[in-house]
Amino acid sequence: MAWFDLGVNLFSSQFDTDREALWRNAQQAGVNSWLLIASDLQEARQNLDWSQQHRHCVTTAGVHPHQADHVQTDWIEQLQQLAAEPEVVAIGECGLDFNRNFSSQQSQIAVFRQQLALAQQLQLPVYLHERDAFDTQLTLLQEFNIQHGIAHCFTGSKEQLGAYLDLGLFIGITGWLCDERRHHELVEAIHYLPLDRICLETDAPYLLPRNLNPKPKNRRNEPAFLPAIASYLAELKGVSIEQLQQQCWQNSCQLLGLDGEQA
């Protein structure tokens, strides 16, 4: 079976010594396609270079809310140039994070608004981050009439899920689902999540699935572990792993505007 990992932080320092081995491990595990996540424009360029050299890899381009205070004066023009590359298939990771506030809320909102406007202009999906800012984020998504994108690493309630689904968004499910210490609200929401809106992502190197056996000694997550998330989700949804794989692959391609060969 072929899987599509919709969230890989490939240029995390945790992968500095073995990115090619990471790619080979994923291929052997059937995780044949990756969407690389950019947190700023420099990472987007690194992702783009990798994607141009590795078939079945594509990338986002954008500015994470943590980086909103640090954008250059011409950052939106730089982002528009990056987004013209065929390997750039979504704007993000963008959104709001009022939990850590590594950037001011004012800057976060301003940078997010510009990325939403650009995504609409270019007709690209948005790759969304949100933490402790749901109401403000939803208001902005509605203001810009965003109907195409993904709620990355969704961990929220069934009410928040419903609001995203009403917009037409896909929902990114990670190894958070496999964490029995904190997944209870998400497990409840999963029962209301249609199969045709699910995308699977590892968010590697973060969120190692706790149902993985054996667990790697370094405790580092990687794309090869995506099937562990899928197995747990298939059980919760009462579907076969084959059905889940086929639907998630189709969803990923639809979200990113890819055909089977591109993916």
N, C-alpha and C positions, 0 to 999 in steps of 0.2 A: 504494500500500500504506500502511496505517496502522500506525504503530509506537507503543509505549508505553515511555517512558523511566522506568525504575523508580528513578532516583536523580538529583535535581537540587538542588544547593545554591544556590537562587535568591537568597538574601539574603547571599551572599558579596559583599564589597565590590567584587570584580571586575565585578559586574553593576550597580553603583549607577547608572550613567548610561544604561543601555539595556535594561532588563528587557522593555519592551513590544516592542522590536525583536527581542529574543531569542525571544520568543513567536512573532512573525510569521515569523521565519526557520525556526523549527521546523515551523510549520504548512506552509510551502512545501516543506519536506523530507519531509513525510509523518509527522513525529513529532507526532502529534495529541494525545497524552495524556501528562501528567507526574505523577509522584509526587514531591512536594517533601520534602526531608529536614530534620528539625529536630534541632539539636544541644543545644538547651536550650528552656525554656518560652517565652522571649521570641521566639525564632525560630519556634517552633510557632505563636505568635499572628500573626506576620507572614505565615507560610505560609497560615494559615487565612484571613486577610483576603484574600490574593491568590486563594485557591481559591474563595472565595465570590463573587468578581468575574469569574473566568475558568472557564468551563465546560470540563470535561475535565481539570481539575487537582484533585488530592487531596493530602493531606499526612500525614506521621507526626507524632507528638507524643511527646516523651521527653527524656531527659538522656543525652548522650554521656559515655563514661567520663572524658574530659578535664575535664568540668564537674562531676564528682561531689563534689569538695571544696566546691563553691560553692552547693549547693542551699539553699533557704530551709526553715525548719522545717515549713512547710505545703506543701511542693512536691508531695507525692503527691496531696494533695487538689486542688491546682490542676491537676495532670495529669489527674486523674479528670474534672474539669469540662471540660477541653479535649477529652478522649476522647469525651465525650457528643455533640460536634458531628458531624453526618453526613459532613463532609468529612475528618474524621480517621479514617483507615482502618488504622492500625498504630501500635504502641507502639515508639518508638525515635527516633533511632538510639541503641541501648543495647548494652551489652556490656562487654568488658574490654580494656584496652590496657596491657600490662606492658612495652611497648617504650619508650614515652616517659614514662609515669608522671607525667603532668601533674597527676593527682590520686593520692592514696595508694591502694595496692591495697586496703586495708581499706575505704575509702570507695567505691571502684569496685564492690566485691563487694556492699556493703550496698545501694547505689543500684540495682544490677542486679537483685538479689534482689527488691526491692520492685516493680520494673517487670515482672519475670516474673510475680509474683503478680497484679499488676493485669491484665496481658494475659490470664491464665487466667480471672480473675474476669469480665472483660468479653468474653471469647472473641474477642479481636483478635489478629492475627498480630504477631510480634515482628520488628523490623528490626534485624539484628544486626551489630555491629562487633566484630572480634577481631584483636588483634595480639600475638604472643608470649605468648598466654594460653590456648591451645587446650584443654589438658587441664582447667584449672579451669572454663573456660566450658562445655565439654561436660558436666562433672559437674553444674553448676548447671542446665543445660537438661534433663538427665535427672531431676534431683531434682524439678523443677517440671513434669515430664511435658510439656514443650513439643513439640508436634507440628505447629505451624502458624506459619510464618514464613519469612524469607529470610536467607541468609548474604550480607550486602551486600559487594560488591566482593571476591568470593572469589578468593584468589591461592594457595591451599594445595596440598597433596599429594593424591594419589588416596586415601590412607588417611583424611585429614581429610574429603575429599569423601564417602567412603563412610559415615563417621560421621554427617554431616549428612543424607545421603540416608536412612539408617536411621531417623532421627528423623521423616522426612517433610517436610523443609524444601525450599524452592526455593533455587536457587543464582544469585546475581547476578554477571553477567559484564560487565566494563568494558573500557576501552581498554588496560588492563594486558595483556590477551591479545595485543594488537598490538605489544607492545614486545619485539622480538627480543633485547634485552639481558638480559631478566630473566623471560621468560615460560615457560621450559623446563619447570619443574615443573607449571605450570598447563596447558600444552599436553598433557602426558602425562595429567593428570587428566581433561581434556576428553573423552578417548576413552571414559571410564567414566560420563560424564554423560548421562542420558537426555534426549531432547528435551522430554519433558513435565515437566521440572524446571527448565528454563532461563528466567531472566528477564534482559533486557538493560537496562543502565543506563550513563549516561555518567559519573556522579559529577561533572558539570560544576560549576565550571570546571576541575576537576582531570583528570588522566589523558587528555590529548589523544591520540587514536589516532595512532600513528606511521605507519600506512599511509595516512593522509589525504594527498591530493595535489590541489591545493596546500594547504600548511599555512597557517593564519592567521598573519599577522605578529605578532600579540600573544600567540601560543602558548596562547591560552585555549580550553579545551574548551567546547562548548555542545551542547544537545540536538539541534540540527540535524545533528550529526555521528554520531548513533547508527547510521545505516545503514552507516558504514564498519566499525564493530565487527561488525555483523551479517554483512557480506560476508565478513570473515575467518573468522568462526565457521562460517558455512555451508560454506565451503571445507573447513575442518577436519573437519566432521561429515559431509561428503559428501551434503549435501541442497541443494535449491534454496532460493534466497532467499525465494521465495513460501511454501514449506513452513515455513521457520524463522519467518517473520513471523506466519503464522497460529497456529503453536504458541505462540510467545512472547506473542502477544496474549491467547490463551486462558489461558495460565499466569498472566499478570499479573492478569487479571480474577478468576481462581479464587483466587489468593493474597489479593487485597484485598476479595473479596466484592462485586464489581461486575458488573453486567450490561453488555451491549454499549453501551446508550444512556448509562449513567452514565459509562463509560470514554470 
